[in-house]
Amino acid sequence: MTTHTTTAHVPRAIVEPVLAELRAADDAGRPMNAVTDTEGGAPLRCCLRRSAPGERIALVSYAPLRRWAAETGAEPGAYDEQGPVFIHAEPCQGPASDAHAFTLNHRVLRRYSHGGNILGGTLVTPPEDFEAALTEAFTDPEVALVHVRAVEYGCFLYEVRRP
């Protein structure tokens, strides 16, 4: 996962070699089906920005907690979910900044323990401070990471790990 250092809580994009794996076969075992995005606006998890019209993208199944658990030895059990994410069909430059992406969408923070269990969630609504909500989430020493999710469909947008 890519990390940046300007903000206290760093959004982590999906990066190579994970992207290469997802382009070969996603976390549900399906081959990638790339399309040309004619409208733009898809939330890309590889570079944490919205797609532009004409870009080649793919919607793939991704299991973020499973991949984190493989790194840490956590046992998420039934919390090991997979869901749809948009990525570029070819390698990209990654995030251009360390700012929290998709600011109009990321309003749900789901906290996970070091063992991979859900510890709770928070709906962050304007004018609440998103950075302050992340700080609050990490005041609990049991919190190992936070998934930032969209309100609309509950989709995984990116993760934030303990600073």
Secondary structure, DSSP 8 states (H G I E B T S, - for coil): -----SSSS-EE---TTHHHHHHHS-TTS----EEE-SS---EETTTTEE--TT-EEEEEEE-HHHHHHHHHT---GGG---EEEEEESS-----SSSS-S-TTTEEEEEEEETTS-EEEEEE--TTS-HHHHHHHHTTSTTEEEEEEEETTT--EEEEEE--
